[in-house]
Amino acid sequence: MKRKITENLILVGKVLSEAHLYGNFPCHRVVNRQGKCATGWEEQRFLLEREGVAFKPNGCVDMKNFKWEEEMF
């Protein structure tokens, strides 16, 4: 199970790193499970804040209020 999760995380990273080849995607909305922004991408927080996303004092996205929940049909 842990290996599968790692493989999926690597795949997500690869897809996001090449997203510019396929169109304009809101990649800045992807944060890790703790709500941390991507390392080395200073603009990410600015883009999220511009959309109204709040951050906690520790610099992480307030996941309690801004985590995406998939709608069940």
PyMOL commands that set and color helices and strands:
alter all, ss='L'
color gray80, all
select helices_A, chain A and resi 2-17+19-21+27-29+43-50+63-66
alter helices_A, ss='H'
color red, helices_A
deselect
rebuild
show_as cartoon
